[in-house]
Amino acid sequence: MTDRDRAGAPQVDLATLVAPDFFDDPYPTYARLREQGPVVSVAGTRTHLVIGFDEAYHVLRHHEIYSSAGERRIVGSDGVAAPDAFQLVLITDDPPRHTRLRGLVNRAFTPARVRDLEPFIRSVVEQLVAQFARGERELDIVADLTVPLPVTVIATLLGIPPADGGRFKRWSSALISAQQGSARAGELMEMAAYIMGALRARRAAPAEDLITALAAAEIDGERLQDIEILGLAVLLLVAGNETTTNLIGNMLNVLADRPDLWARLRDDRTLIEPFIEETLRFDSPVQSLPRVTLTETVLGGVTLPAGTQIHVCYGAANRDPAAFAEPDTFRLDRELSRHVAFGTGIHYCLGAPLARAEARLALDVLLDRFGELRRGPTAALRQRASHIVRGFQMLPVVLGE
C-alpha cells in the first residue's frame, strides 16, 4: 500500500477497495493511506482518490478544473451506452446546463417548501412505525422504515402512486449499480418507460406534482425536452431515496451501540440536529463521486494530467484528522457546517433540506414511541454493490417500549 506511482502519489491495489472488509469499514484503509498523502492512485488504473479534507473541498469548489461532465455515459457489458437520461442530470453536468436545470428543480426543495411538507412526512413515519410488531421482537429497520419512508415521500412529490415504491427502490439500486459498471439495462429501460408514461399522462391531465411542474416548466421561453425531464425525474428518484435511506440507517446503527445517546436524545430533542450532522460526517451516506480534470493541475502535491478521473471520497475527507479532532470518535459538539457529506459549491446536494427533515422526523417519532434501541440477534448486512453510497441492506434491531 506504500508503493507510489510516477507522479509520487501513494498507491492502493484495486483488490483492497473491493474486499468485503473494506465495504464493512473503509475508514481504517483511508487512515493508512492518508498517512502517505491526501491523493492516492489506484494501481493499474488512471483513477485517483481524493481522501484529504482540504483537497476534497478544493475540488468541489473548482468545477472549472474538475468537471462533473467528463465521464457521463454509462456503458453496459455489451459496450452500448445507455440513453442520456441515465447520466444523473445535474450531478454529471457543468455550467451553463447545470445552472439552467438546477435553478428550476431547486424550487421544489427550498427550506420553506420542506417545512410545508413536514406534517406529511411525520404522518408517513407514524404510519410505518404503527406497523412495527409490539414487544421484544426483532425487525429489519431498513425494510420497515429507512427504505419505505423516503421512497414514499419522493414518489408522492413526483406524483407516483406509493404502491409503486418497491419498483422505485429497485430502479434506484439498478442505477447506482450501473454507475459502478454493472449492466442492469433492462431495469433502467423499465424505469424510463414508466416515467415517460407518467409524463404523457400529466400532459393529458395535469396534477399537483413535480412531473406536471417539469412538463409545464419553461426556461428562457422554452419548454424542457423530454430527455431533460426524464433525467431530472431519475435524479430525484435516486437522490430522493438513496441518500436518506442510508442516512437514517447509519444514524440508527450508531444508536444501536450507544444507549447513552438514545437516552440523551429522548431527554433533549435539540440534540437531534447535531446528531444528524455528526452522523453525516462520521459515516457519510454518499461516500464518493467522480470528477475529471479539464486541464493539468497539481492536487495534494500530485500532478494530475488533463483527463484524469478522480473520485472525491466524502467519507474519507470527513474523517481527516487535519480537519476534525478525534475523527473516529462520534461527538455532538462539532461545528455543524464543517463536513462535506452533502458536497459544497455548485453541486451541493439540492435534496439536503429534505433528507435532514426526514431523518429528524423519523428519529423524533421513534424516540417518542420507544424507550430503547438495540441490535437484534441477526447480523447486519452492509451494501456492497457500490463505492458511491454507504448504508445497509439489512439492519436488524429491537425497539423496547
C-alpha positions in Angstrom: 0.0 0.0 0.0 3.1 2.3 0.3 4.2 2.0 -3.4 4.0 5.2 -5.4 3.1 6.0 -9.0 5.2 8.1 -11.3 3.7 11.3 -10.0 4.6 10.4 -6.5 1.1 9.5 -5.3 0.8 6.6 -2.9 -0.9 3.6 -4.5 -3.6 1.3 -3.3 -4.5 -2.0 -5.0 -7.9 -2.3 -6.5 -8.4 -5.6 -4.7 -8.2 -3.7 -1.4 -11.1 -1.4 -2.4 -13.4 -4.3 -3.4 -12.7 -6.6 -0.4 -15.6 -7.3 2.0 -13.8 -5.8 4.9 -13.4 -2.5 3.0 -17.2 -2.3 2.4 -17.8 -3.2 6.1 -15.5 -0.4 7.3 -13.4 1.6 4.8 -12.1 4.1 7.3 -9.0 2.2 8.6 -7.9 1.8 5.0 -8.4 5.6 4.3 -6.5 6.4 7.5 -3.5 4.2 6.5 -3.5 5.8 3.0 -3.8 9.3 4.4 -0.5 8.9 6.3 1.2 8.7 2.9 -0.7 11.6 1.3 -4.1 13.2 0.6 -4.3 12.0 -3.0 -4.0 8.2 -3.8 -3.7 6.4 -7.1 -5.4 3.1 -7.7 -2.7 0.8 -9.1 -3.2 -0.4 -12.7 -5.8 2.3 -13.4 -5.9 6.0 -14.3 -8.0 6.8 -11.3 -7.1 8.8 -8.2 -8.8 9.0 -4.9 -9.0 12.3 -3.1 -9.1 11.5 0.6 -7.8 14.7 2.3 -10.4 17.2 3.5 -8.7 20.3 2.1 -8.1 18.7 -1.2 -11.7 17.4 -1.4 -13.1 20.8 -0.6 -10.8 22.4 -3.2 -12.0 20.0 -5.9 -15.7 20.6 -5.0 -15.3 24.4 -5.2 -13.5 24.4 -8.5 -15.8 22.9 -11.2 -13.9 24.9 -13.9 -10.9 22.5 -13.3 -12.6 19.3 -12.0 -15.5 18.6 -14.3 -18.6 16.6 -13.4 -19.5 16.0 -17.1 -16.3 14.4 -18.2 -17.5 10.8 -17.8 -21.2 11.0 -18.5 -22.2 7.8 -20.3 -23.0 4.5 -18.6 -21.8 1.6 -20.7 -23.2 -1.8 -20.4 -21.4 -5.1 -20.8 -22.2 -5.1 -24.5 -20.4 -1.9 -24.9 -23.5 0.1 -25.8 -24.1 3.3 -24.0 -27.3 3.8 -22.1 -29.6 6.7 -23.0 -28.7 10.2 -21.9 -31.4 10.0 -19.2 -29.2 7.8 -17.1 -26.4 10.4 -16.7 -27.8 11.6 -13.4 -28.6 15.1 -14.7 -27.1 17.9 -12.6 -24.7 15.6 -10.9 -23.0 14.9 -14.2 -23.4 18.4 -15.6 -21.3 21.6 -15.7 -22.5 25.1 -16.3 -24.3 26.5 -18.2 -26.6 23.5 -18.5 -26.2 22.8 -14.7 -27.2 26.3 -13.8 -30.2 26.2 -16.2 -31.6 23.0 -14.7 -30.7 23.4 -11.1 -32.5 26.7 -10.8 -35.7 25.0 -11.9 -35.6 21.9 -9.7 -34.3 23.8 -6.6 -37.7 25.5 -6.2 -39.2 22.2 -5.0 -36.6 21.7 -2.2 -36.2 25.1 -0.5 -36.2 25.0 3.3 -39.6 26.8 3.2 -41.1 24.1 0.9 -39.7 21.3 3.0 -41.2 22.9 6.2 -44.6 22.8 4.5 -44.0 19.1 3.8 -43.1 18.2 7.4 -46.7 17.2 8.6 -47.0 14.8 5.7 -43.5 13.3 6.3 -44.4 12.8 10.0 -47.6 11.1 9.1 -45.7 8.7 6.8 -43.3 7.9 9.6 -46.1 7.4 12.1 -48.0 5.0 9.7 -44.8 2.9 9.2 -44.0 2.8 12.9 -47.5 1.8 13.8 -47.0 -1.4 11.8 -44.0 -2.4 13.9 -44.6 -5.6 15.9 -45.0 -4.8 19.5 -42.8 -6.4 22.2 -39.2 -7.6 22.1 -39.3 -8.9 18.5 -36.5 -8.2 16.1 -37.3 -6.1 12.9 -35.3 -5.1 9.9 -35.4 -1.3 10.2 -34.2 -1.0 6.6 -37.1 -2.9 5.1 -39.6 -1.5 7.6 -38.6 2.2 7.8 -35.5 3.5 6.1 -36.5 2.3 2.6 -40.2 2.9 2.5 -40.1 6.4 4.1 -38.0 8.3 1.5 -39.4 6.2 -1.3 -43.0 7.2 -0.3 -42.1 10.8 0.1 -40.3 11.3 -3.2 -42.9 9.1 -5.1 -45.7 11.3 -3.7 -43.9 14.5 -4.7 -43.3 13.2 -8.2 -47.0 12.1 -8.4 -46.3 8.4 -8.5 -48.6 6.0 -6.5 -46.9 4.9 -3.3 -47.8 1.3 -4.2 -45.2 1.5 -6.9 -42.5 2.4 -4.3 -41.0 -1.1 -4.4 -40.2 -0.6 -8.1 -38.8 2.8 -7.4 -36.3 1.3 -4.9 -35.3 -1.5 -7.3 -34.7 1.0 -10.2 -32.7 3.3 -7.9 -30.5 0.4 -6.9 -30.1 -0.6 -10.5 -28.9 2.9 -11.4 -26.4 3.1 -8.6 -25.0 -0.3 -9.7 -24.8 1.0 -13.3 -22.6 3.9 -12.1 -20.2 1.2 -10.9 -20.2 -0.6 -14.3 -22.8 -3.3 -13.6 -25.2 -3.7 -16.5 -28.8 -3.8 -15.5 -30.1 -2.2 -18.7 -33.5 -4.0 -18.5 -34.4 -2.3 -15.2 -33.1 1.1 -16.4 -35.3 0.9 -19.6 -38.2 -0.2 -17.5 -37.8 2.9 -15.3 -37.5 5.2 -18.3 -40.7 3.7 -19.8 -42.6 4.2 -16.6 -41.5 7.8 -16.1 -42.3 8.7 -19.8 -45.7 7.1 -19.4 -46.3 9.3 -16.3 -45.2 12.4 -18.3 -47.6 11.7 -21.1 -50.4 11.2 -18.6 -49.7 14.6 -16.9 -49.7 16.4 -20.2 -53.1 14.9 -20.8 -54.4 15.6 -17.3 -52.2 17.9 -15.2 -51.9 17.3 -11.4 -50.3 19.0 -8.4 -46.9 17.2 -8.6 -43.4 17.6 -9.8 -43.8 15.7 -13.0 -46.6 18.1 -14.0 -44.4 21.0 -13.0 -41.5 19.8 -15.1 -43.7 19.2 -18.0 -45.0 22.8 -17.9 -41.7 24.5 -17.0 -40.1 27.0 -19.3 -36.5 28.3 -19.2 -35.9 31.4 -21.4 -39.3 30.8 -23.0 -38.5 27.2 -24.0 -40.1 24.0 -22.6 -37.8 21.3 -21.3 -37.0 18.5 -23.7 -38.5 15.1 -22.8 -35.0 13.7 -22.2 -34.3 16.5 -19.7 -37.5 15.8 -17.8 -36.7 12.1 -17.7 -33.2 12.8 -16.5 -34.4 15.2 -13.8 -37.1 12.6 -12.6 -34.4 9.9 -12.5 -32.1 12.2 -10.4 -35.0 13.0 -8.0 -35.8 9.3 -7.7 -32.2 8.4 -6.8 -31.3 11.4 -4.7 -34.7 11.4 -3.0 -34.3 7.9 -1.5 -30.7 6.6 -1.6 -29.1 9.3 0.5 -31.9 9.5 3.0 -32.3 5.7 3.3 -28.6 5.4 4.1 -28.5 8.4 6.4 -31.3 7.1 8.6 -29.8 3.6 8.6 -26.4 4.9 9.6 -27.9 7.0 12.4 -29.7 4.0 13.9 -26.6 1.9 13.5 -24.7 4.4 15.7 -27.6 4.4 18.2 -27.7 0.6 18.4 -24.3 0.7 20.1 -24.9 3.8 22.1 -27.8 3.5 24.6 -26.5 6.6 26.3 -27.1 8.7 23.2 -30.6 7.2 22.8 -31.4 8.4 26.3 -29.8 11.8 25.8 -31.8 12.4 22.6 -35.1 11.3 24.3 -34.5 13.8 27.0 -33.3 16.7 24.8 -34.6 16.8 21.3 -32.4 19.9 20.5 -29.6 17.3 20.2 -31.2 15.7 17.2 -29.8 18.2 14.7 -26.2 17.9 15.8 -26.6 14.1 16.0 -27.7 14.1 12.3 -24.8 16.3 11.3 -22.3 14.2 13.2 -23.7 11.0 11.5 -23.3 12.7 8.1 -19.6 13.3 9.0 -18.9 10.1 10.8 -20.5 7.7 8.3 -21.3 9.6 5.2 -24.2 8.2 3.2 -22.6 9.3 -0.1 -19.0 8.1 0.0 -17.6 9.3 -3.3 -18.5 10.9 -6.6 -16.3 11.2 -9.7 -14.8 14.2 -11.4 -12.5 14.5 -14.5 -9.7 17.1 -14.7 -10.1 19.5 -17.6 -6.5 20.6 -17.6 -3.3 19.5 -16.0 -3.3 20.5 -12.3 -1.5 19.8 -9.1 -3.5 18.5 -6.1 -2.1 17.5 -2.8 1.4 17.5 -4.3 0.4 15.1 -7.1 0.4 16.2 -10.8 -2.8 15.2 -12.5 -2.8 15.3 -16.3 -5.9 16.6 -18.2 -8.4 13.8 -18.5 -7.5 12.2 -15.1 -10.5 10.6 -13.4 -10.7 11.2 -9.7 -13.1 10.2 -7.0 -13.8 12.7 -4.3 -14.1 10.5 -1.2 -16.5 12.4 1.0 -16.3 9.7 3.7 -12.5 9.8 3.9 -12.4 13.6 3.9 -14.9 13.7 6.7 -12.5 11.6 8.8 -9.4 13.7 8.1 -7.7 14.5 11.5 -6.4 17.7 10.0 -10.0 18.9 9.8 -11.7 17.1 12.7 -10.2 16.4 16.1 -10.6 12.7 17.1 -12.2 12.0 13.7 -13.1 8.4 14.6 -15.0 9.5 17.7 -18.7 10.3 17.5 -19.2 13.7 19.1 -22.1 16.1 19.3 -20.0 19.3 19.9 -18.5 19.8 16.5 -19.1 22.8 14.1 -22.1 21.7 12.1 -21.0 23.3 8.9 -17.6 21.7 8.6 -18.4 18.4 6.9 -18.8 17.8 3.2 -21.3 14.9 3.3 -23.6 16.8 1.0 -20.8 18.3 -1.0 -20.2 22.0 -1.5 -20.1 24.5 -4.3 -22.4 24.4 -7.3 -23.1 20.7 -6.8 -24.2 20.9 -3.1 -27.0 18.4 -2.7 -30.3 20.1 -3.6 -32.2 17.5 -1.6 -30.2 18.1 1.7 -33.1 20.0 3.4 -35.5 17.2 2.6 -33.0 14.5 3.8 -32.4 16.3 7.0 -36.1 16.7 7.6 -36.9 13.1 7.0 -34.1 12.0 9.3 -35.1 14.4 12.0 -38.8 13.4 11.9 -38.1 9.7 11.7 -35.8 9.9 14.8 -38.3 12.1 16.7 -41.2 9.7 16.2 -39.0 6.7 17.2 -37.8 8.5 20.3 -41.4 9.3 21.2 -42.5 5.7 20.9 -39.6 3.6 22.1 -37.6 3.6 25.3 -34.6 1.8 23.9 -32.9 0.7 20.7 -30.5 -2.2 20.5 -29.1 -4.7 17.9 -31.1 -7.8 17.0 -29.6 -11.3 17.1 -29.4 -11.4 13.3 -26.2 -9.8 11.9 -26.5 -6.6 9.9 -25.6 -6.6 6.2 -23.8 -3.7 4.6 -24.3 -2.7 1.0 -21.5 -4.0 -1.2 -22.6 -3.1 -4.7 -21.3 0.5 -4.8 -18.5 2.7 -3.7 -20.8 5.7 -4.2 -23.2 5.1 -1.4 -22.8 3.6 2.1 -25.6 2.1 4.0 -27.3 -1.2 5.0 -29.1 -3.9 3.0 -30.4 -5.2 6.4 -30.1 -3.7 9.9 -31.9 -5.9 12.5 -32.8 -4.1 15.7 -35.0 -4.5 18.7 -37.1 -1.4 19.9 -38.1 -1.7 23.5 -41.1 0.0 25.0 
